Amino acid sequence: MFCENCGAQLQQKKNKLVCPKCGKKYQLEDSGKEKDEYIKPHRMSPKKNIIIIIIAALLVLGIGAGATVLAVTNTPSYKVSHGLEIAEHYLLEQDYEQAIIEYEKVLKIDPMNVDAYLGLAKAYERSGDIDKAIEVLREGLDKTGDKRIEKRLNKLLNHDEGTLSGKVCKASDQSTAVSGAIVNVYKNDDLYTAQESDADGNYSIRNIPEGQYYIEITADGYMDFCSYATVKNEENTYMETFLMIEGSEDETGIACGEVINSLMGSGVDDAMLTVKKDWNNTDEFAETITTTTTDSYGRYTLELPLGNYTVIASKDGYVKSSFNIIVQPGTTNNQNGTIFPEVSDDVFLITLTWGENPNDLDSHVEGTLSDGEHFHVFFEHTVQYDGENALCDLDYDDTTSFGPEHITLNPNTDKPYYYYIYKYAGRGTVADSGAKITVYKGNELIAEYNVPTDLGDEDFWNVFAIKDGRLITENTITSSVDTSYAD
C-alpha cells in the first residue's frame, strides 16, 4: 500500500501504517489482523474462478432443463398422448378395467378426443359390456361427429342400413373438388334421396337400405355423371371419385390405357374390351356402345362421345373383370384395367390400383402362422411359407404409380390375416390417391374397396381382415397400422 500524499511505500508500526518519507500516518481498521491481510486483499486464483463459474452454469442449466421437462410433462397435450399410450398398453394386456380408467382420464382432459372414445368403447366391448360401449360411442358421436365413431356405433347397433360416401371432382385435373354437386340416389327408377357435395367435394348419405342403386350427379357447367352402386348393411360404401366432365355428348374424346396381368405386371394382348354407358355397369343385358381388342402390349385406344363408361375385359383362360373410364375433350391416358389367369384353388386374390400420386403405395399382409409365429409380407419380404406350403405371396410390386400390386393369400389358420395399404413415397395422400382394391376368392369377385376420401390424410389404409374364410371390413385411415380389429 502506498502513501496518498507522496506515493512512498507505507510501513506498518504496531496498529498504524507510517510513510517513511513524509511521516504521514494511517490507522489500521482492525489491529488483530496480520499486515498482509490489510495491504493485499485476498483473491481466488483464475483457475478456481473458472471452476466455480462452470459449476454454477451447470447448476443453472440443470435447473432450467428440469423446469422445461416439468413444464412439458404438465401440458394437456403431453398428458393426453401419454395417457393414450398407457391405456393402449393395458388394452393389449387385456387389463380392461385399468384401460377404462386410463381412457376416462384422457377424456377428462380432452372431451373431444376421438381415439379415447374408440379405445374406451373397445375396452368395454372386450370386457363384455356392449351396452356401455354403445353409450360411450353415442356420447363421442354427439360431441365430435367423427365418422370412425359413427361407423363403430353402427356395427354395434347392427343397423340394417348402410352409408354411401365419396367425392366429386373435376375430370380435367381429377383433384379439384366440385362443391354443390347434387348426388341423386335412385331405387327402381324412383328418387330415393339426394345430397349436395360439401366444400371439399365430399358427400356421405346415411340410412340407405341394402340394395342396388343408380346414382346421378348434376352440377352447373358439367355433364351429368351416372354410376351404379351397391349398398351393404352396416357398411359405408365408398365410391370411386366421380369425375365431372365439361362439354357435351355432341363432342368426342379419346381414352387410352392398358390391360395388365396383375400377377405379372405385364400387358395382356388380344383381350376383348366391351364398353357400356355409365360407371360400374356390368349388366350383360345393358347396351354395348362399342368393342375393341388390346394390341400386343395390352394397350387400347377408344374414341367415344364425352361421358363416363364401364369397360369389361375378357380373354380365354382369364377371369373377366371391369374398370371405369372417362372420355373428355382431348386424350385421357393411363386409364388401366387388370385381369388375371383363372385359378383352380379357392385362394384369395387381392389387387391394388391407384392414380398418378402418390407414386408408390405398398400392399401389406400380417398374420399368424400355424406354429403361432407372426409374419409380415410386403416389398422386403414378398413370400411367406407355412411349412412347405406358400401362404402369402406378393406376386407383383409396383413403384411408379397406377399399379397394379397383387397378393395371393391362402389362409390355413383361424387367426385373422390383415390387409392394409401404406403410402411409401410421393406427393399427395392415400385419401386422394384414387386407390381401388378388388378381392377375388378363386375366380369369383367377392369385394371391391375404394379408398375413403373423408377420413383424414394419414398414411395407413386399414382395409380388411380375413378370418375363418370371411372378410371383416375395416376401411379406416390412420397414422399407424391397426391389426387388432378382427381379434
Secondary structure, 3 states (H helix, E strand, C coil): CECCCCCCECEEECCEEECCCCCCEEECCCCCCCHHHHHCCCCCCHHHHHHHHHHHHHHHHHHHHHHHHHHHHCCHHHHHHHHHHHHHHHHHCCCHHHHHHHHHHHHHHCCCCHHHHHHHHHHHHHCCCHHHHHHHHHHHHHHHCCHHHHHHHHHHHCCCEEEEEEEEEECCCCCCECCCCEEEEEECCEEEEEEECCCCCEEEEEEEECEEEEEEEECCCCCCEEEEEEECCCCEEECCCEEECCCCCCCEEEEEEEEEECCCCEECCCCEEEEEECECCCCCCCCEEEEEECCCCCEEEEEEECEEEEEEEECCCEECEEEEEEECCCEECCCCEEEEECCCCCCEEEEEECCCCCCEEEEEEEEECCCCCEEEEECCECEEEECCEEEEEEEECCCCCCCCEEEEECCCCCCCEEEEEEEEECCCCCCCCCCEEEEEECCEEEEEEECCCCCCCCCEEEEEEEECCEEEEEEEEECCCCCCCCC
